[in-house]
């Protein structure tokens, strides 16, 4: 969506480039003959040009002053309604900032992130400043079901997945049989908890769980204990200091993706900065991609490698790093668990945006040809220019296009888990 005059000018320039490229490509096809691949690339060019044309057309219509009714089918669409309303009112971002009583840069940030970091009070202030009437029907939906006993700290030791924990050899130095382990489940789980350091809690205070399905909180707790236990065995290069995680440091981290063993290097890079990184596959009914935890020795990032793809590894890693840097607080929020297939709240959107901008600078991405051409050659050129993995570019394109069958050869299927041969992954 185009939100300001700068983006409008960039879009018009980009449209002209795409139309010229499409025209030249079509002439070349007519002269040399069209292969199926060439026809597909030409169609992609025309499709992207069409999308940008529609965005320009929408912006022109809003600026014309003829639009007075903006419709949304749900609350998730409210941010775009606010942006459209500002444009339709003929207000610049600076004008709106003055009406609300905040800085222009804050409005720019809100709109760039589609108000993902704005609270309800701020959304109300913006709507009032725009003199926007909002009517919405509230319909009760089925609530997420959990057992009441899962939200208390009194543990039912029979609920832990002892069988799976035993098969994964989580009980150090235990040589008994599975039936014996099941009989001694409480003692074995207590022993694992002791090696985790801090006393893990089943209840959800100081904990956030992002999930789109029913969660087995006992399995989640068991996984947490395992990750914290392993983190306590790691040697870190230094004590964690938040100020170390600046833009230069993050850029160096992302550029490690250009190496074939980039994920392995990234784990070592974080450990040198005092952030433990633990690879541990998720347990059934936890649906985890990763987690950010506060351990006894500092922050811990847990990764499950649920999807064995390079693009997924880098996004999950940077997402959890965002939580470490911006969200974990001792005594307030100490554990964050992520199923990145699930819907995101404000905090999770903040981490998503952090990861996206860290991997590919937003200013660069606005005019990157790979974003519009979606070809293997353009993805490779973009990756070389940024000195990062092609998988990061390809993954971003697939996400934005909501098309997960394109660029399959460039997202790095099967190239992550093999870098961690010491980890047992279920086939």
C-alpha positions, 0 to 999 in steps of 0.5 A, a space after each residue: 500500500 502507498 502511504 505517502 508522496 515519496 512512496 508514490 513517486 517511487 512506485 511510479 518510477 518502479 512501474 515505468 521500469 517494469 513496463 519498460 522491462 516487460 516491453 523489451 522482454 516481449 520484443 526479445 521473445 518475439 524475435 527469438 521465440 518464447 519458451 515456457 519459462 520466458 512466458 512465465 517470466 513475462 507474465 510475472 513482470 506484467 503481474 507485478 506492474 499490474 499490482 503497482 498500477 492498482 496501488 497507484 490508482 488507489 492512492 490517486 482515488 483517495 487523494 481525489 477527495 471522492 472517497 468517503 466510506 471505507 469498509 473493513 470486515 474485521 479489526 485487523 483491517 483497521 490500520 489500513 482504514 486509518 491510513 486511507 482515511 488520512 490520505 482521503 482527508 488530504 492530510 500529510 503524515 506531518 499534518 496528522 502528527 500535529 493533530 495527534 500531538 506527536 512527531 511526524 516520524 512516529 506517524 511514519 513509523 506507525 504507518 510503515 508498520 500498519 500501526 502494529 506497535 500502537 495501543 488502543 488509546 493511540 488508535 482512538 486518538 488517530 481516528 478522532 483526529 481524522 474525524 472518522 466514524 467507525 462502526 463494527 459488529 462484535 461477534 463472539 467466537 469459540 474460545 481457546 480451550 484449556 484445562 483449568 488445572 493447567 494454569 496453576 503451579 501444582 504439577 500433575 507429574 503424570 501429565 509429563 511426556 516421560 515416554 518421549 523424554 526417555 526416548 530422546 535421552 533427556 534423563 542424564 545418566 539414567 540407564 533404567 528401562 522405559 517401564 521403570 522410567 514411567 514408574 519413576 517419572 516424577 523423580 526423573 522430571 524433578 531431576 531435569 528441572 534441577 539442571 535447568 536452574 531457575 524453577 520453571 513455572 507451568 502457569 502463564 504469568 511472566 510467560 507468553 505463548 504464541 500458538 494457533 492450536 491447543 497447547 500441551 503445557 506440560 510438554 512445553 514445560 518439559 521442552 523449556 527445562 531441556 533447553 535451559 539445562 543444555 544452555 547451562 552447559 554452554 561456554 559463552 564468550 562474554 556476559 550479555 549486554 543489550 547495547 552490543 546488539 546494534 545495527 552493525 552487529 546485526 548486519 554482521 550476523 545476517 551476512 553470515 548467512 552467505 556461508 554454507 555453514 551460516 546457521 552454525 556460525 550464527 549460533 557461535 556468533 550469538 554465544 560470543 555475545 552472551 546469548 546461548 543458542 540451543 537446538 532442540 526439536 519440539 515435542 508433540 502438541 507444542 507446535 514450536 518454531 522457537 523461544 526466547 527465555 531468561 536463563 540463570 546465565 542470561 538470555 537463551 534462544 531455543 530453536 526447533 528447526 521444525 521446518 528444515 529450510 534456510 529462510 525459516 532458520 534465519 527468520 526464526 533466529 532474528 525473531 527470537 533475537 528481537 524478543 531477547 533485545 526488546 521484550 524479555 524483562 526479569 520478573 515481568 516477561 521471562 519466557 516467550 514461545 513462538 509458533 510462527 504459523 499462528 496469528 501475531 499480537 502487537 508484541 509478536 508483530 514487533 518481533 516480525 518487523 524487527 526480523 524482516 528489516 534486519 534481514 533485508 533493509 526496508 529502504 532497499 526492499 522498496 525498489 528491489 527488482 527481485 521483489 517484482 521479478 521473482 526470478 532466480 536470477 534476480 534473487 541471486 543478484 539481490 543476495 549478492 548485492 546485500 551479501 546474504 543468502 539467496 534463501 532470505 530473499 526467496 523466502 521474503 518473496 514467497 511470504 509477500 506473494 503468499 505463494 509457497 511453490 515458487 523459488 523452491 530451489 532457493 529457500 534452502 530445503 534440507 540445508 539446516 538440520 544436516 549442519 547439526 549432526 549431533 541433534 536427533 531429528 525425527 524422520 
